[in-house]
């Protein structure tokens, strides 16, 4: 199937992922804003320690909302849950507009974190459930594409406008999301779970753009009914072999995603480029950096269903590992006042975009595709919730610790640590990760539960049923 035949699904996905563009603005906002806050003539006097809390508090508090978001997704649907994510973002940007002191900025970041946690819990679920098998991976990567768009907007606009002007731009994105996404269909899987087959049929027709969807609807219904025969419990994530394996795989992938240093570079991009003195201005370097992110994530969205998940993750992890080692060596020579540094100022401008390309082609995008497809319907909301809490804590740790390590030990130590952990991720992915490209939810479950006694019914290419006996 070509993208042209799937445009209705892509319209729904693009509208849904406007909320992750809003998430991207909250992540990228710190890059142009922290140098303003840390300046001697800052409108709000801020210390280096306070700046690291401004960068990391939003991510820390995003660990609070996945549990209620998981509950709401099951009760009111993923669409309504995503719409609720816009409220914290709108409130957060209003507080930034009114901020006259650091505690108010803290409050804005904490509240925005609630929206971040909701968005990244519900968005993979929604996209995974509305997409056809042929484009499910590509649609899930739109989460990252739109997030990178939000980050790039901060790099392009932030250095040239006031804090008030940037916040005014940012608040428009969640408002636009509410206006557009309100008209999109709910997931047909949600309607099937609640027994409303008429609405499920209408939703599927709206998404597929055709009236002959009975076979696909029957397959969905059979899969959901089989998965929902046993009420899911939180402990099922850990005692059921397939669920446990899925969690371990995603924990390893997301750990590599965060501890390759991506979040630190995004949050402190302008300061890192300034410290590197690479020959190109810090502001211009950030724009180059953000553009590479956006373009590469768009490329990845087209490759994930063609080349597969595992090859992209392996290339990505190797690339960021090598780039981290090289960047660390450059900062070490700079720290030691090595005379070669003056001749090597091109390294940050060359290697950091390579890092960003490597990161975005796989680690930034593919994990969301895997998250959207690796768990059965009855446990998916709980699994996504646990994954998002894990990611939030890892992201907070990286964002907070980077500044501490850079200030006390040097940038080079941080980058070398990132490099070592990235190469550890290569080994993990190579040995443990199965390929899921183009496979139905049921086939993926069969693969994950391959070491248990399993009965698998193949119904068609969209779905089947897996029962653990």
Secondary structure, 3 states (H helix, E strand, C coil): CCHHHHHHHHHHHHHHCHHHHHHHHHHHHHHHHHHHHHCCCCCCCCCHHHHHHHHHHHHHHHHHHHHHHHHHHHHHCHHHHHHHHHHHHHHHHHHHHHCCCHHHHHHHHHHHHHHHHHHHHHHHHHHHHHCCHHHHHHHHHHHHHHHHHHHHHHHHHHHHCCHHHHHHHHHHHHHHHHHHHCCCCCCHHHHHHCCCHHHHHHHHHHHHCCCCCHHHHHHHHHHHHHHCCCCCCCCHHHHCHHHHHHHHHHHHHHHHHHHCCHHHHHHCHHHHHHHHCCCCCHHHHHHHHHHHHHHHHHHHHHHCCCCCHHHHHHHHHHHHHHHHHHHHHHHHHHHCCCCCHHHCCHHHHHHHHHHHHHHHHCCCCHHHHHHHHCCCCCCHHHHHHHHHHHHHHHHHHHHHHHHHHHHHCCHHHHHHHHHHHHHHHHHHHHHHCCCCCCCCHHHHHHHHCCCCCEEEEECCCCCEEEEEC
